Amino acid sequence: MFQNPYYFGVPENNYDPMLYPIETLQQVNTQQVLQILRAEHADLYSQLEQAGMSRQNINNIFFFVVTYTINQAGSNRTANQIYNQFRNQVPWVFLLFRQAGVPQNIINQVLLQVIQITLDLIRDEGGQQPGDNWSRWENLGGEITSAPAVSSWQRNRLDVFARGTDGALWHIWWNGRNWSNWESLGGQITGPPGAVSWGPNRIDVFARGTDNALWHIWWSGNNWSEWESLDGQITTGPAASSRRSNQIDVFARGTDNALWKRTWNGQVWEGWESLGGQITSEPAAVSWGPNRIDVFARGTDNALWHLWWNGRNWSGWESLGGQMTSAPTVSSKRANHLDVFARGTDNALWKLTWNGRAWETWQRIGGNLTSAPAAVSWGPNRTDIFARGQNNNLIHLYQGR
């Protein structure tokens, strides 16, 4: 086995700062980062182990990559730039990967995440460790040009969508054990998508097209459909919710700045319907029961506004306060419970909860977001949040198990 005499064989607790000088922006050392990697990002280890790498060599490589990243953190380089420099300056590390037969795409994906996690901890780009049992932010890579959308069609399954640099819709998913690579679903979209699942192995995704109409693509359980136009003239990305099997309600802002809705009733698409209001963002929608819909949007006062369907009628709009700098997102982890998230004036993630009886006060969760967040719950004690990070990558935070 190839070993670098200047690194391998040195025990992790015998790190020599004279060999690896560190200039940090925060007081974060290699061992602290490695501890977080082991505790919160075990999937990075399992990906390499499944590809044939020994745990000892993974520990050694992660130690070296983290130390290298800490040493470079003051340069303001991105994770991609540090990774490319690392590959050029330390090529012998990749001999270990090649000897173990690890595919290049796995090497790139894992090491980029290790570098980004280290940078976030040093530069505090992920914010302080959130309270209330929230995880730390993790980097899922990619280069996205819109806020993401997320849906879940079964327990411990996540499908995330966003617009890429080519204007197409891109997709990444969590299968319960690992994150996939990014895949393109084509199309040309002009804003953030909306996504919903109304049954096992079914996903419907919506977006605004270059003609400002609503466009639709879906996963049937076997393959992705072609894109179809649902007409209309919308001025934001859409949101979608499902209140029963084979029923979808799609919402978007119209040319009059009001909220508009179009419904799939199980057989046909009904016509567009105005729900009024004056909104300044993409809407967010969720259903927590068979005939209940809650819709949220930012108003002209930058506060959160709320509208709901009770099974017979639409309510009037109500203000829930706050000062938002993004569209909201909403998830429901049980009947009559709502969690609404948005980016605040400090670019951090904020949450407002309906506990079944009353709206609680706004709570700061932290982070440094460059887009609106996306939220979903796949269980009664689980919430997953996604957003675009500082390097236009997808970042992820979760609460519960």
Residue pairs with C-beta under 8 A, 6 or more apart in sequence:
1 57
1 96
1 99
2 92
2 95
2 96
2 99
3 9
4 92
4 93
6 19
7 60
7 64
8 60
10 16
12 31
12 34
12 59
12 63
13 31
15 30
15 31
15 63
15 67
20 67
20 68
20 71
21 71
22 29
22 67
22 70
22 71
23 71
23 73
23 74
24 70
24 73
24 74
24 122
25 73
25 74
25 122
25 123
25 124
26 121
26 122
26 123
26 124
28 70
28 118
28 121
28 122
29 70
30 63
30 66
30 67
30 70
32 121
33 66
33 70
33 117
33 118
33 121
34 59
34 62
34 63
34 66
36 117
36 121
36 136
37 44
37 45
37 62
37 66
37 114
37 117
38 45
40 135
40 136
40 138
41 113
41 117
41 138
43 177
43 178
43 179
44 62
44 110
44 113
44 114
45 55
45 58
46 177
46 178
47 106
47 109
47 110
47 178
48 58
48 102
48 106
48 110
49 55
49 58
51 100
51 101
51 102
51 103
51 106
52 100
52 101
52 102
53 96
53 97
53 100
53 102
54 100
57 96
57 100
61 93
61 96
61 111
62 114
64 90
64 93
65 86
65 93
65 111
65 114
65 115
65 118
66 114
66 118
68 82
68 86
68 90
69 82
69 86
69 114
69 115
69 118
69 119
69 122
70 118
70 122
72 82
72 85
73 118
73 119
73 122
73 123
77 85
78 391
79 112
79 115
79 116
79 119
79 139
79 391
79 393
80 112
80 391
82 115
82 119
83 108
83 111
83 112
83 115
86 93
86 111
86 115
87 94
94 107
97 107
105 181
109 141
109 181
112 139
112 141
113 138
113 139
113 140
113 141
116 139
116 141
116 391
116 393
117 136
117 138
117 139
119 125
120 126
120 136
120 137
120 139
121 136
125 137
125 368
125 389
125 390
126 136
126 137
126 366
126 367
126 368
126 395
127 137
127 348
127 365
127 366
127 367
127 368
128 366
129 136
130 136
130 365
130 366
130 367
130 397
132 363
132 399
133 399
133 400
134 365
134 397
134 398
134 399
135 397
135 398
135 399
136 397
137 367
137 389
137 395
137 396
137 397
138 395
138 396
138 397
139 389
139 393
139 394
139 395
139 396
140 160
140 172
140 179
140 386
140 393
140 394
140 395
140 396
141 182
141 393
141 394
142 162
142 164
142 170
142 172
142 182
142 392
142 393
142 394
143 164
143 165
143 391
143 392
143 393
144 162
144 163
144 164
144 170
144 371
144 388
144 392
144 393
144 394
145 162
145 163
145 164
145 165
145 167
145 392
146 162
146 163
146 189
146 191
146 192
146 193
146 237
146 371
146 388
147 162
147 192
147 237
147 282
147 326
147 327
147 371
147 372
147 373
147 374
147 387
147 388
148 160
148 161
148 162
148 192
148 371
148 374
148 386
148 387
148 388
148 394
149 160
149 161
149 162
149 192
149 193
149 194
149 195
149 205
149 374
150 158
150 159
150 160
150 161
150 195
150 374
150 375
150 376
150 384
150 386
151 158
151 159
151 195
151 196
151 197
151 203
151 376
152 158
152 159
152 197
152 376
152 377
152 378
152 384
153 159
153 197
153 199
153 200
153 201
153 202
153 203
154 200
154 201
154 378
155 378
155 379
156 174
156 176
156 378
156 379
157 173
157 174
157 175
157 176
157 378
158 173
158 174
158 376
158 378
158 384
159 171
159 172
159 173
159 195
159 197
159 203
159 219
160 171
160 172
160 173
160 374
160 386
160 394
161 169
161 170
161 171
161 185
161 193
161 195
161 205
162 169
162 170
162 192
162 193
162 388
162 394
163 169
163 170
163 189
163 191
163 192
163 193
163 207
164 170
164 182
164 184
166 184
167 188
167 189
167 190
168 184
168 185
168 186
168 187
168 188
168 189
169 184
169 185
169 186
169 187
169 189
169 193
169 205
169 207
169 217
170 182
170 183
170 184
170 185
171 182
171 183
171 184
171 185
172 179
172 180
172 181
172 182
172 183
172 394
173 179
173 180
174 180
185 205
185 217
185 224
186 227
187 207
187 209
187 215
187 217
187 227
188 209
188 210
189 207
189 208
189 209
189 210
189 215
190 207
190 208
190 209
190 210
190 212
191 207
191 208
191 236
191 237
191 282
192 207
192 237
192 282
192 327
192 371
192 372
193 205
193 206
193 207
193 237
193 238
194 205
194 206
194 207
194 237
194 238
194 239
194 240
194 250
194 282
195 203
195 204
195 205
195 206
195 240
196 203
196 204
196 240
196 241
196 242
196 248
197 203
197 204
197 242
198 204
198 242
198 244
198 245
198 246
198 247
198 248
199 245
199 246
200 221
201 219
201 221
202 218
202 219
202 220
202 221
203 218
203 219
204 216
204 217
204 218
204 219
204 240
204 248
205 216
205 217
205 218
206 214
206 215
206 216
206 230
206 238
206 240
206 250
207 214
207 215
207 237
207 238
208 214
208 215
208 234
208 236
208 237
208 238
208 252
209 215
209 229
211 229
212 233
212 234
212 235
213 229
213 230
213 231
213 232
213 233
213 234
214 229
214 230
214 231
214 232
214 234
214 238
214 250
214 252
214 262
215 227
215 228
215 229
215 230
216 227
216 228
216 229
216 230
217 224
217 225
217 226
217 227
217 228
218 224
218 225
219 225
230 250
230 262
230 269
231 272
232 252
232 254
232 260
232 262
232 272
233 254
233 255
234 252
234 253
234 254
234 260
235 252
235 253
235 254
235 255
235 257
236 252
236 253
236 279
236 281
236 282
236 283
236 327
237 252
237 282
237 327
238 250
238 251
238 252
238 282
238 283
239 250
239 251
239 252
239 282
239 283
239 284
239 285
239 295
240 248
240 249
240 250
240 251
240 285
241 248
241 249
241 251
241 285
241 286
241 287
241 293
242 248
242 249
242 287
243 249
243 287
243 289
243 290
243 291
243 292
243 293
244 290
244 291
246 264
246 266
247 263
247 264
247 265
247 266
248 263
248 264
249 261
249 262
249 263
249 264
249 285
249 287
249 293
250 261
250 262
250 263
250 264
251 259
251 260
251 261
251 275
251 283
251 285
251 295
252 259
252 260
252 282
252 283
253 259
253 260
253 279
253 281
253 282
253 283
253 297
254 260
254 272
254 274
256 274
257 278
257 279
257 280
258 274
258 275
258 276
258 277
258 278
258 279
259 274
259 275
259 276
259 277
259 279
259 283
259 295
259 297
259 307
260 272
260 273
260 274
260 275
261 272
261 273
261 274
261 275
262 269
262 270
262 271
262 272
262 273
263 269
263 270
263 273
264 270
275 295
275 307
275 314
276 317
277 297
277 299
277 305
277 307
277 317
278 299
278 300
279 297
279 298
279 299
279 305
280 297
280 298
280 299
280 300
280 302
281 297
281 298
281 324
281 326
281 327
281 328
281 372
282 297
282 327
282 372
283 295
283 296
283 297
283 327
284 295
284 296
284 297
284 327
284 328
284 329
284 330
284 340
285 293
285 294
285 295
285 296
285 330
286 293
286 294
286 330
286 331
286 332
286 338
287 293
287 294
287 332
288 294
288 332
288 334
288 335
288 336
288 337
288 338
289 335
289 336
291 309
291 310
291 311
292 308
292 309
292 310
292 311
293 308
293 309
294 306
294 307
294 308
294 309
294 330
294 332
294 338
295 306
295 307
295 308
296 304
296 305
296 306
296 307
296 320
296 328
296 330
296 340
297 304
297 305
297 327
297 328
298 304
298 305
298 324
298 326
298 327
298 328
298 342
299 305
299 317
299 319
301 319
302 322
302 323
302 324
302 325
303 319
303 320
303 321
303 322
303 323
303 324
304 319
304 320
304 321
304 322
304 324
304 328
304 340
304 342
304 352
305 317
305 318
305 319
305 320
306 317
306 318
306 319
306 320
307 314
307 315
307 316
307 317
307 318
308 314
308 315
309 315
320 340
320 352
320 359
321 362
322 342
322 344
322 350
322 352
322 362
323 344
323 345
324 342
324 343
324 344
324 350
325 342
325 343
325 344
325 345
325 347
326 342
326 343
326 369
326 371
326 372
326 373
327 342
327 372
328 340
328 341
328 342
328 372
329 340
329 341
329 342
329 372
329 373
329 374
329 375
329 385
330 338
330 339
330 340
330 341
330 375
331 338
331 339
331 341
331 375
331 376
331 377
331 383
332 338
332 339
332 377
333 339
333 377
333 379
333 380
333 381
333 382
333 383
333 400
334 380
336 354
336 356
337 353
337 354
337 355
337 356
338 353
338 354
339 351
339 352
339 353
339 354
339 375
339 377
339 383
340 351
340 352
340 353
340 354
341 349
341 350
341 351
341 352
341 365
341 373
341 375
341 385
342 349
342 350
342 372
342 373
343 349
343 350
343 369
343 371
343 372
343 373
343 387
344 350
344 364
346 364
347 367
347 368
347 369
347 370
348 364
348 365
348 366
348 367
348 368
348 369
349 364
349 365
349 366
349 367
349 369
349 373
349 385
349 387
349 397
350 362
350 363
350 364
350 365
351 362
351 363
351 365
352 359
352 360
352 361
352 362
352 363
353 359
353 360
353 363
354 360
365 385
365 397
367 387
367 395
367 397
368 389
368 390
369 387
369 388
369 389
369 395
370 387
370 388
370 389
370 390
370 392
371 387
371 388
372 387
373 385
373 386
373 387
374 385
374 386
374 387
375 383
375 384
375 385
375 386
376 383
376 384
377 383
377 384
378 384
379 400
381 400
381 401
382 398
382 399
382 400
382 401
383 398
383 399
383 400
384 396
384 397
384 398
385 396
385 397
385 398
386 394
386 395
386 396
386 397
387 394
387 395
388 394
388 395
389 395
